[in-house]
Amino acid sequence: MSLRTRLILAVAAWCLVAVALVLPLVWLINNRDWGIGLMLLTPFLVYALMRLGRALEGWARATPPPEHPQRR
């Protein structure tokens, strides 16, 4: 798998996770009386998304290990 393909997959995965987490949170904050309490979760969610982005970047930019000749 090429570096470009892995980068595209990493960005797409991060975007899907971000939308899946942020949209319900925003909807609950906006539409529920107790939703304002969820604002306390927002910094942790942002931090988790930043960590996920770093991990996916590391995966996308990782170089494959060198191939060793097989021993017989």
Sine and cosine of phi, psi and omega as CSV:
sin_phi,cos_phi,sin_psi,cos_psi,sin_omega,cos_omega
0.00,0.00,0.75,-0.66,-0.08,-1.00
-0.98,0.21,0.30,-0.96,0.01,-1.00
-0.87,0.49,-0.66,0.75,-0.02,-1.00
-0.90,0.44,-0.66,0.75,0.01,-1.00
-0.90,0.43,-0.68,0.73,0.01,-1.00
-0.91,0.42,-0.61,0.79,0.04,-1.00
-0.90,0.43,-0.67,0.74,0.01,-1.00
-0.90,0.43,-0.69,0.73,0.04,-1.00
-0.89,0.45,-0.64,0.77,0.00,-1.00
-0.91,0.42,-0.69,0.72,0.02,-1.00
-0.91,0.42,-0.67,0.74,0.00,-1.00
-0.90,0.44,-0.68,0.74,0.02,-1.00
-0.90,0.44,-0.69,0.73,0.01,-1.00
-0.89,0.46,-0.68,0.73,0.00,-1.00
-0.89,0.46,-0.68,0.73,0.03,-1.00
-0.88,0.47,-0.70,0.71,0.01,-1.00
-0.91,0.41,-0.68,0.74,-0.01,-1.00
-0.88,0.47,-0.71,0.71,0.00,-1.00
-0.91,0.41,-0.66,0.75,-0.02,-1.00
-0.91,0.42,-0.48,0.88,0.01,-1.00
-1.00,-0.03,-0.66,0.75,-0.12,-0.99
-0.98,0.22,-0.66,0.75,-0.04,-1.00
-0.85,0.52,-0.76,0.65,0.04,-1.00
-0.89,0.45,-0.61,0.79,0.02,-1.00
-0.88,0.47,-0.73,0.68,0.01,-1.00
-0.90,0.44,-0.66,0.75,0.00,-1.00
-0.89,0.46,-0.69,0.72,0.01,-1.00
-0.91,0.41,-0.66,0.75,0.03,-1.00
-0.88,0.48,-0.63,0.78,-0.07,-1.00
-0.98,0.21,-0.56,0.83,-0.20,-0.98
-0.94,-0.33,-0.09,1.00,-0.01,-1.00
-0.89,-0.46,0.56,-0.83,0.03,-1.00
-0.90,0.43,-0.60,0.80,0.00,-1.00
-1.00,0.08,0.02,1.00,-0.07,-1.00
-0.89,0.45,-0.48,0.88,-0.01,-1.00
-0.88,0.47,-0.45,0.89,0.07,-1.00
-0.90,0.43,-0.42,0.91,0.02,-1.00
-0.95,0.33,-0.24,0.97,0.07,-1.00
-0.87,0.50,-0.41,0.91,0.04,-1.00
-0.93,0.36,-0.39,0.92,0.03,-1.00
-0.99,0.12,-0.33,0.94,-0.13,-0.99
-0.84,0.54,-0.73,0.68,0.02,-1.00
-0.87,0.50,-0.59,0.81,0.01,-1.00
-0.94,0.35,-0.60,0.80,0.04,-1.00
-0.91,0.42,-0.69,0.72,0.03,-1.00
-0.89,0.46,-0.68,0.73,0.03,-1.00
-0.89,0.46,-0.68,0.74,0.02,-1.00
-0.90,0.44,-0.63,0.78,0.04,-1.00
-0.92,0.39,-0.58,0.81,0.06,-1.00
-0.91,0.41,-0.68,0.73,0.04,-1.00
-0.90,0.44,-0.66,0.75,0.04,-1.00
-0.89,0.46,-0.66,0.75,0.03,-1.00
-0.88,0.48,-0.67,0.75,0.04,-1.00
-0.91,0.41,-0.65,0.76,0.00,-1.00
-0.91,0.41,-0.68,0.73,0.02,-1.00
-0.92,0.40,-0.58,0.81,0.06,-1.00
-0.91,0.42,-0.67,0.74,0.05,-1.00
-0.87,0.49,-0.65,0.76,0.04,-1.00
-0.91,0.42,-0.67,0.75,-0.07,-1.00
-0.94,0.35,-0.55,0.83,-0.06,-1.00
-1.00,-0.10,0.01,1.00,-0.02,-1.00
-0.92,0.40,0.67,-0.75,0.05,-1.00
-1.00,-0.06,0.62,-0.78,0.00,-1.00
-0.92,0.39,0.49,-0.87,0.02,-1.00
-0.92,0.40,0.48,-0.88,0.01,-1.00
-0.91,0.42,0.58,-0.82,0.00,-1.00
-0.99,0.14,0.73,-0.69,0.02,-1.00
-0.97,-0.26,0.57,-0.82,0.06,-1.00
-0.91,0.41,0.60,-0.80,-0.02,-1.00
-0.96,0.26,0.65,-0.76,0.03,-1.00
-1.00,0.01,0.55,-0.83,0.05,-1.00
-0.88,-0.48,0.00,0.00,0.00,0.00
